[in-house]
């Protein structure tokens, strides 16, 4: 009986060994560098799960940024906006000075010994005071408009520098313009013999009249270059 059991056990062991050998022959060969459990995972990854393969794989945030630029050169990571980049400077006077400085830097003829960005800044402060803080009391006339432009503190000084200087520009447009000094500002009168122009002046009002002409931008560049004083005409 014992002899029979011994023969049966030996036969069973032989069958198991043969089965393991056959399975090993049928399994796909492992890729170089794979072993143990990682090797098994690698073989499974080949079946459609490449993210489970062993070893580091570069992700979308690795390597140099496609948006690298000035921000990164200052030790900051540049924000990633795809094809979009912000363009607004965030503050009007800042943007105006930035534009002038870029023009000066791009011009090889710029005489940096004469450049005066501080003068341009003072002018822009005046513009801000007159635009946002000055009070404009408008009185319509038959042939135009009379405007009392007044303020306090720095605003008064800005009014007295800017408004009278603007009169010459208005004359170039064919209008008659004059100013009278007031204790707290300036009275400006602008008229025209043309009824249509007179109607237009009433509609424009103070600030609409102040923005007439294309002299502001060239004068800003001249101030920055040191070629004219603040509000010089």
Phi and psi restraints in degrees (value plus and minus 20) as a CYANA .aco file:
   2 UNK   PHI     -82.6   -42.6
   2 UNK   PSI     -56.0   -16.0
   3 UNK   PHI     -83.2   -43.2
   3 UNK   PSI     -57.1   -17.1
   4 UNK   PHI     -86.6   -46.6
   4 UNK   PSI     -63.8   -23.8
   5 UNK   PHI     -82.5   -42.5
   5 UNK   PSI     -58.4   -18.4
   6 UNK   PHI     -84.4   -44.4
   6 UNK   PSI     -61.7   -21.7
   7 UNK   PHI     -87.1   -47.1
   7 UNK   PSI     -59.3   -19.3
   8 UNK   PHI     -85.6   -45.6
   8 UNK   PSI     -61.1   -21.1
   9 UNK   PHI     -84.6   -44.6
   9 UNK   PSI     -60.3   -20.3
  10 UNK   PHI     -85.4   -45.4
  10 UNK   PSI     -59.5   -19.5
  11 UNK   PHI     -85.6   -45.6
  11 UNK   PSI     -61.0   -21.0
  12 UNK   PHI     -83.3   -43.3
  12 UNK   PSI     -61.7   -21.7
  13 UNK   PHI     -83.4   -43.4
  13 UNK   PSI     -57.7   -17.7
  14 UNK   PHI     -85.8   -45.8
  14 UNK   PSI     -59.0   -19.0
  15 UNK   PHI     -84.8   -44.8
  15 UNK   PSI     -65.3   -25.3
  16 UNK   PHI     -80.9   -40.9
  16 UNK   PSI     -64.1   -24.1
  17 UNK   PHI     -82.8   -42.8
  17 UNK   PSI     -60.4   -20.4
  18 UNK   PHI     -85.0   -45.0
  18 UNK   PSI     -58.6   -18.6
  19 UNK   PHI     -84.7   -44.7
  19 UNK   PSI     -64.6   -24.6
  20 UNK   PHI     -82.4   -42.4
  20 UNK   PSI     -61.7   -21.7
  21 UNK   PHI     -83.8   -43.8
  21 UNK   PSI     -61.7   -21.7
  22 UNK   PHI     -86.2   -46.2
  22 UNK   PSI     -59.4   -19.4
  23 UNK   PHI     -84.7   -44.7
  23 UNK   PSI     -58.8   -18.8
  24 UNK   PHI     -85.1   -45.1
  24 UNK   PSI     -57.0   -17.0
  25 UNK   PHI     -88.7   -48.7
  25 UNK   PSI     -49.8    -9.8
  26 UNK   PHI    -106.0   -66.0
  26 UNK   PSI     -40.3    -0.3
  27 UNK   PHI     -89.5   -49.5
  27 UNK   PSI     123.9   163.9
  28 UNK   PHI     -88.5   -48.5
  28 UNK   PSI     126.7   166.7
  29 UNK   PHI     -84.7   -44.7
  29 UNK   PSI     124.6   164.6
  30 UNK   PHI     -97.6   -57.6
  30 UNK   PSI     127.6   167.6
  31 UNK   PHI     -90.8   -50.8
  31 UNK   PSI     131.6   171.6
  32 UNK   PHI     -75.9   -35.9
  32 UNK   PSI     120.7   160.7
  33 UNK   PHI      67.5   107.5
  33 UNK   PSI     -23.1    16.9
  34 UNK   PHI    -117.4   -77.4
  34 UNK   PSI     120.7   160.7
  35 UNK   PHI    -177.9  -137.9
  35 UNK   PSI     137.0   177.0
  36 UNK   PHI      35.6    75.6
  36 UNK   PSI    -159.5  -119.5
  37 UNK   PHI     -84.3   -44.3
  37 UNK   PSI     -59.3   -19.3
  38 UNK   PHI     -82.5   -42.5
  38 UNK   PSI     -54.8   -14.8
  39 UNK   PHI     -84.2   -44.2
  39 UNK   PSI     -61.7   -21.7
  40 UNK   PHI     -85.0   -45.0
  40 UNK   PSI     -58.8   -18.8
  41 UNK   PHI     -87.3   -47.3
  41 UNK   PSI     -57.4   -17.4
  42 UNK   PHI     -83.6   -43.6
  42 UNK   PSI     -60.9   -20.9
  43 UNK   PHI     -84.2   -44.2
  43 UNK   PSI     -57.9   -17.9
  44 UNK   PHI     -89.0   -49.0
  44 UNK   PSI     -54.8   -14.8
  45 UNK   PHI     -83.5   -43.5
  45 UNK   PSI     -52.5   -12.5
  46 UNK   PHI     -83.7   -43.7
  46 UNK   PSI     -37.3     2.7
  47 UNK   PHI    -107.5   -67.5
  47 UNK   PSI     -11.6    28.4
  48 UNK   PHI     111.0   151.0
  48 UNK   PSI      -7.4    32.6
  49 UNK   PHI    -150.2  -110.2
  49 UNK   PSI      49.9    89.9
  50 UNK   PHI     -84.0   -44.0
  50 UNK   PSI     -41.3    -1.3
  51 UNK   PHI     -90.9   -50.9
  51 UNK   PSI     -31.0     9.0
  52 UNK   PHI    -115.0   -75.0
  52 UNK   PSI     -18.4    21.6
  53 UNK   PHI     -89.6   -49.6
  53 UNK   PSI     128.0   168.0
  54 UNK   PHI     -93.6   -53.6
  54 UNK   PSI     126.4   166.4
  55 UNK   PHI      84.9   124.9
  55 UNK   PSI     132.3   172.3
  56 UNK   PHI     -89.7   -49.7
  56 UNK   PSI     123.7   163.7
  57 UNK   PHI    -148.6  -108.6
  57 UNK   PSI     113.5   153.5
  58 UNK   PHI     -85.3   -45.3
  58 UNK   PSI     111.8   151.8
  59 UNK   PHI    -115.8   -75.8
  59 UNK   PSI     159.9   199.9
  60 UNK   PHI     -86.5   -46.5
  60 UNK   PSI     -41.8    -1.8
  61 UNK   PHI    -115.5   -75.5
  61 UNK   PSI     -21.5    18.5
  62 UNK   PHI    -106.6   -66.6
  62 UNK   PSI     134.5   174.5
  63 UNK   PHI      65.4   105.4
  63 UNK   PSI     154.5   194.5
  64 UNK   PHI     -82.1   -42.1
  64 UNK   PSI     122.9   162.9
  65 UNK   PHI     -96.6   -56.6
  65 UNK   PSI     120.9   160.9
  66 UNK   PHI     -91.1   -51.1
  66 UNK   PSI     -35.2     4.8
  67 UNK   PHI    -124.1   -84.1
  67 UNK   PSI      -5.1    34.9
  68 UNK   PHI     -80.1   -40.1
  68 UNK   PSI     121.5   161.5
  69 UNK   PHI    -189.3  -149.3
  69 UNK   PSI    -172.0  -132.0
  70 UNK   PHI     -76.9   -36.9
  70 UNK   PSI     -57.4   -17.4
  71 UNK   PHI     -80.6   -40.6
  71 UNK   PSI     -62.3   -22.3
  72 UNK   PHI     -91.3   -51.3
  72 UNK   PSI     -48.9    -8.9
  73 UNK   PHI     -89.3   -49.3
  73 UNK   PSI     -37.7     2.3
  74 UNK   PHI    -119.4   -79.4
  74 UNK   PSI      -4.3    35.7
  75 UNK   PHI      64.0   104.0
  75 UNK   PSI      -7.4    32.6
  76 UNK   PHI    -132.7   -92.7
  76 UNK   PSI     129.4   169.4
  77 UNK   PHI    -101.7   -61.7
  77 UNK   PSI     105.9   145.9
  78 UNK   PHI     -89.6   -49.6
  78 UNK   PSI     114.5   154.5
  79 UNK   PHI     -84.6   -44.6
  79 UNK   PSI     126.9   166.9
  80 UNK   PHI    -122.8   -82.8
  80 UNK   PSI      92.2   132.2
  81 UNK   PHI    -137.7   -97.7
  81 UNK   PSI      -4.9    35.1
  82 UNK   PHI      48.8    88.8
  82 UNK   PSI    -145.5  -105.5
  83 UNK   PHI    -108.8   -68.8
  83 UNK   PSI     -21.3    18.7
  84 UNK   PHI    -119.9   -79.9
  84 UNK   PSI     116.6   156.6
  85 UNK   PHI    -153.2  -113.2
  85 UNK   PSI     122.7   162.7
  86 UNK   PHI     -86.9   -46.9
  86 UNK   PSI     124.5   164.5
  87 UNK   PHI    -143.0  -103.0
  87 UNK   PSI     -42.7    -2.7
  88 UNK   PHI     -94.3   -54.3
  88 UNK   PSI     116.0   156.0
  89 UNK   PHI     -94.5   -54.5
  89 UNK   PSI     -37.3     2.7
  90 UNK   PHI      77.5   117.5
  90 UNK   PSI     -37.4     2.6
  91 UNK   PHI    -174.4  -134.4
  91 UNK   PSI     112.9   152.9
  92 UNK   PHI     -81.1   -41.1
  92 UNK   PSI     -67.7   -27.7
  93 UNK   PHI     -84.3   -44.3
  93 UNK   PSI     -59.4   -19.4
  94 UNK   PHI     -79.3   -39.3
  94 UNK   PSI     -65.2   -25.2
  95 UNK   PHI     -85.7   -45.7
  95 UNK   PSI     -58.7   -18.7
  96 UNK   PHI     -84.6   -44.6
  96 UNK   PSI     -63.1   -23.1
  97 UNK   PHI     -87.4   -47.4
  97 UNK   PSI     -59.9   -19.9
  98 UNK   PHI     -79.3   -39.3
  98 UNK   PSI     -63.0   -23.0
  99 UNK   PHI     -83.6   -43.6
  99 UNK   PSI     -63.9   -23.9
 100 UNK   PHI     -84.3   -44.3
 100 UNK   PSI     -63.5   -23.5
 101 UNK   PHI     -81.9   -41.9
 101 UNK   PSI     -60.4   -20.4
 102 UNK   PHI     -82.9   -42.9
 102 UNK   PSI     -58.5   -18.5
 103 UNK   PHI     -84.9   -44.9
 103 UNK   PSI     -64.8   -24.8
 104 UNK   PHI     -82.2   -42.2
 104 UNK   PSI     -61.8   -21.8
 105 UNK   PHI     -89.3   -49.3
 105 UNK   PSI     -49.8    -9.8
 106 UNK   PHI    -102.1   -62.1
 106 UNK   PSI     -32.4     7.6
 107 UNK   PHI    -117.2   -77.2
 107 UNK   PSI      91.2   131.2
 108 UNK   PHI     -85.6   -45.6
 108 UNK   PSI     -35.2     4.8
 109 UNK   PHI    -108.4   -68.4
 109 UNK   PSI     -19.8    20.2
 110 UNK   PHI     -80.9   -40.9
 110 UNK   PSI     108.1   148.1
 111 UNK   PHI    -115.1   -75.1
 111 UNK   PSI      77.6   117.6
 112 UNK   PHI     -88.5   -48.5
 112 UNK   PSI     -34.4     5.6
 113 UNK   PHI     -93.4   -53.4
 113 UNK   PSI     -36.1     3.9
 114 UNK   PHI    -128.5   -88.5
 114 UNK   PSI     -33.0     7.0
 115 UNK   PHI     -80.0   -40.0
 115 UNK   PSI     115.4   155.4
 116 UNK   PHI    -158.0  -118.0
 116 UNK   PSI      61.4   101.4
 117 UNK   PHI     -89.1   -49.1
 117 UNK   PSI     -48.4    -8.4
 118 UNK   PHI     -82.7   -42.7
 118 UNK   PSI     -57.0   -17.0
 119 UNK   PHI     -84.8   -44.8
 119 UNK   PSI     -61.1   -21.1
 120 UNK   PHI     -84.1   -44.1
 120 UNK   PSI     -61.0   -21.0
 121 UNK   PHI     -80.2   -40.2
 121 UNK   PSI     -63.6   -23.6
 122 UNK   PHI     -80.8   -40.8
 122 UNK   PSI     -59.4   -19.4
 123 UNK   PHI     -85.3   -45.3
 123 UNK   PSI     -60.4   -20.4
 124 UNK   PHI     -87.2   -47.2
 124 UNK   PSI     -53.4   -13.4
 125 UNK   PHI     -84.5   -44.5
 125 UNK   PSI     -62.4   -22.4
 126 UNK   PHI     -79.3   -39.3
 126 UNK   PSI     -64.0   -24.0
 127 UNK   PHI     -80.5   -40.5
 127 UNK   PSI     -60.6   -20.6
 128 UNK   PHI     -84.9   -44.9
 128 UNK   PSI     -62.3   -22.3
 129 UNK   PHI     -82.9   -42.9
 129 UNK   PSI     -66.6   -26.6
 130 UNK   PHI     -88.4   -48.4
 130 UNK   PSI     -59.1   -19.1
 131 UNK   PHI     -91.9   -51.9
 131 UNK   PSI     -62.6   -22.6
 132 UNK   PHI    -126.6   -86.6
 132 UNK   PSI     -42.9    -2.9
 133 UNK   PHI    -133.2   -93.2
 133 UNK   PSI     -42.2    -2.2
 134 UNK   PHI     -90.1   -50.1
 134 UNK   PSI     126.2   166.2
 135 UNK   PHI    -118.2   -78.2
 135 UNK   PSI     111.1   151.1
 136 UNK   PHI    -140.9  -100.9
 136 UNK   PSI      89.2   129.2
 137 UNK   PHI    -118.8   -78.8
 137 UNK   PSI      91.4   131.4
 138 UNK   PHI    -119.8   -79.8
 138 UNK   PSI     115.4   155.4
 139 UNK   PHI    -145.1  -105.1
 139 UNK   PSI      93.9   133.9
 140 UNK   PHI     -87.5   -47.5
 140 UNK   PSI     120.1   160.1
 141 UNK   PHI    -134.0   -94.0
 141 UNK   PSI     146.8   186.8
 142 UNK   PHI     -81.7   -41.7
 142 UNK   PSI     -53.7   -13.7
 143 UNK   PHI    -137.7   -97.7
 143 UNK   PSI      -1.8    38.2
 144 UNK   PHI     146.1   186.1
 144 UNK   PSI    -157.2  -117.2
 145 UNK   PHI    -169.9  -129.9
 145 UNK   PSI     126.8   166.8
 146 UNK   PHI    -137.8   -97.8
 146 UNK   PSI     110.0   150.0
 147 UNK   PHI    -149.7  -109.7
 147 UNK   PSI     103.2   143.2
 148 UNK   PHI    -113.9   -73.9
 148 UNK   PSI      91.9   131.9
 149 UNK   PHI    -124.6   -84.6
 149 UNK   PSI      94.0   134.0
 150 UNK   PHI    -152.0  -112.0
 150 UNK   PSI     146.5   186.5
 151 UNK   PHI    -193.0  -153.0
 151 UNK   PSI    -186.9  -146.9
 152 UNK   PHI    -152.7  -112.7
 152 UNK   PSI     131.5   171.5
 153 UNK   PHI      38.6    78.6
 153 UNK   PSI    -150.0  -110.0
 154 UNK   PHI     -81.3   -41.3
 154 UNK   PSI     -48.6    -8.6
 155 UNK   PHI     -83.4   -43.4
 155 UNK   PSI     -60.2   -20.2
 156 UNK   PHI     -81.2   -41.2
 156 UNK   PSI     -66.5   -26.5
 157 UNK   PHI     -80.7   -40.7
 157 UNK   PSI     -60.9   -20.9
 158 UNK   PHI     -85.1   -45.1
 158 UNK   PSI     -60.6   -20.6
 159 UNK   PHI     -81.0   -41.0
 159 UNK   PSI     -66.8   -26.8
 160 UNK   PHI     -88.1   -48.1
 160 UNK   PSI     -44.2    -4.2
 161 UNK   PHI    -104.0   -64.0
 161 UNK   PSI     -60.7   -20.7
 162 UNK   PHI    -107.4   -67.4
 162 UNK   PSI     -66.2   -26.2
 163 UNK   PHI     -84.9   -44.9
 163 UNK   PSI     -71.5   -31.5
 164 UNK   PHI     -80.8   -40.8
 164 UNK   PSI     -55.1   -15.1
 165 UNK   PHI     -86.8   -46.8
 165 UNK   PSI     -44.3    -4.3
 166 UNK   PHI     -99.0   -59.0
 166 UNK   PSI     -37.7     2.3
 167 UNK   PHI     -78.8   -38.8
 167 UNK   PSI     -60.3   -20.3
 168 UNK   PHI     -82.3   -42.3
 168 UNK   PSI     -55.9   -15.9
 169 UNK   PHI     -87.3   -47.3
 169 UNK   PSI     -56.4   -16.4
 170 UNK   PHI     -87.1   -47.1
 170 UNK   PSI     -55.2   -15.2
 171 UNK   PHI     -83.2   -43.2
 171 UNK   PSI     -51.8   -11.8
 172 UNK   PHI     -86.6   -46.6
 172 UNK   PSI     -41.8    -1.8
 173 UNK   PHI    -109.7   -69.7
 173 UNK   PSI     -19.5    20.5
 174 UNK   PHI      72.8   112.8
 174 UNK   PSI     -13.3    26.7
 175 UNK   PHI    -116.0   -76.0
 175 UNK   PSI     135.5   175.5
 176 UNK   PHI    -116.1   -76.1
 176 UNK   PSI     106.8   146.8
 177 UNK   PHI    -160.8  -120.8
 177 UNK   PSI     124.1   164.1
 178 UNK   PHI    -171.4  -131.4
 178 UNK   PSI     140.9   180.9
 179 UNK   PHI    -150.7  -110.7
 179 UNK   PSI     131.5   171.5
 180 UNK   PHI    -147.9  -107.9
 180 UNK   PSI     118.0   158.0
 181 UNK   PHI     -93.8   -53.8
 181 UNK   PSI     116.5   156.5
 182 UNK   PHI    -138.8   -98.8
 182 UNK   PSI     135.9   175.9
 183 UNK   PHI     -75.6   -35.6
 183 UNK   PSI     -57.0   -17.0
 184 UNK   PHI    -137.5   -97.5
 184 UNK   PSI       5.4    45.4
 185 UNK   PHI     143.3   183.3
 185 UNK   PSI    -160.2  -120.2
 186 UNK   PHI    -165.0  -125.0
 186 UNK   PSI     122.5   162.5
 187 UNK   PHI    -123.9   -83.9
 187 UNK   PSI     102.9   142.9
 188 UNK   PHI    -132.5   -92.5
 188 UNK   PSI     111.4   151.4
 189 UNK   PHI    -141.4  -101.4
 189 UNK   PSI     105.4   145.4
 190 UNK   PHI    -147.8  -107.8
 190 UNK   PSI     106.2   146.2
 191 UNK   PHI    -156.5  -116.5
 191 UNK   PSI     147.8   187.8
 192 UNK   PHI    -171.4  -131.4
 192 UNK   PSI     123.3   163.3
 193 UNK   PHI     -95.8   -55.8
 193 UNK   PSI     -36.3     3.7
 194 UNK   PHI    -105.1   -65.1
 194 UNK   PSI      97.9   137.9
 195 UNK   PHI     -75.2   -35.2
 195 UNK   PSI     -56.4   -16.4
 196 UNK   PHI     -87.3   -47.3
 196 UNK   PSI     -60.6   -20.6
 197 UNK   PHI     -88.5   -48.5
 197 UNK   PSI     -57.0   -17.0
 198 UNK   PHI     -82.3   -42.3
 198 UNK   PSI     -61.0   -21.0
 199 UNK   PHI     -84.9   -44.9
 199 UNK   PSI     -59.3   -19.3
 200 UNK   PHI     -83.5   -43.5
 200 UNK   PSI     -61.5   -21.5
 201 UNK   PHI     -81.8   -41.8
 201 UNK   PSI     -60.3   -20.3
 202 UNK   PHI     -84.3   -44.3
 202 UNK   PSI     -58.4   -18.4
 203 UNK   PHI     -91.5   -51.5
 203 UNK   PSI     -57.0   -17.0
 204 UNK   PHI     -86.6   -46.6
 204 UNK   PSI     -62.5   -22.5
 205 UNK   PHI      47.3    87.3
 205 UNK   PSI    -188.2  -148.2
 206 UNK   PHI     -78.2   -38.2
 206 UNK   PSI     -79.7   -39.7
 207 UNK   PHI     -91.7   -51.7
 207 UNK   PSI     -53.3   -13.3
 208 UNK   PHI     -82.3   -42.3
 208 UNK   PSI     -53.7   -13.7
 209 UNK   PHI     -95.7   -55.7
 209 UNK   PSI     -57.9   -17.9
 210 UNK   PHI     -85.5   -45.5
 210 UNK   PSI     -47.8    -7.8
 211 UNK   PHI    -107.1   -67.1
 211 UNK   PSI     -19.2    20.8
 212 UNK   PHI     -88.5   -48.5
 212 UNK   PSI     127.0   167.0
 213 UNK   PHI      69.7   109.7
 213 UNK   PSI     141.0   181.0
 214 UNK   PHI    -131.5   -91.5
 214 UNK   PSI      14.2    54.2
 215 UNK   PHI    -109.7   -69.7
 215 UNK   PSI     -40.5    -0.5
 216 UNK   PHI     -79.9   -39.9
 216 UNK   PSI     -72.6   -32.6
 217 UNK   PHI     -82.3   -42.3
 217 UNK   PSI     -67.5   -27.5
 218 UNK   PHI     -80.9   -40.9
 218 UNK   PSI     -57.3   -17.3
 219 UNK   PHI     -87.5   -47.5
 219 UNK   PSI     -53.7   -13.7
 220 UNK   PHI     -81.7   -41.7
 220 UNK   PSI     -63.1   -23.1
 221 UNK   PHI     -87.5   -47.5
 221 UNK   PSI     -59.0   -19.0
 222 UNK   PHI     -85.2   -45.2
 222 UNK   PSI     -59.5   -19.5
 223 UNK   PHI     -81.2   -41.2
 223 UNK   PSI     -66.7   -26.7
 224 UNK   PHI     -84.1   -44.1
 224 UNK   PSI     -52.7   -12.7
 225 UNK   PHI     -99.5   -59.5
 225 UNK   PSI     -27.2    12.8
 226 UNK   PHI      59.1    99.1
 226 UNK   PSI       0.3    40.3
 227 UNK   PHI    -112.3   -72.3
 227 UNK   PSI     -26.5    13.5
 228 UNK   PHI    -178.9  -138.9
 228 UNK   PSI     133.7   173.7
 229 UNK   PHI     -99.4   -59.4
 229 UNK   PSI     153.9   193.9
 230 UNK   PHI     -82.9   -42.9
 230 UNK   PSI     106.1   146.1
 231 UNK   PHI      44.0    84.0
 231 UNK   PSI      -3.8    36.2
 232 UNK   PHI     -92.3   -52.3
 232 UNK   PSI     119.3   159.3
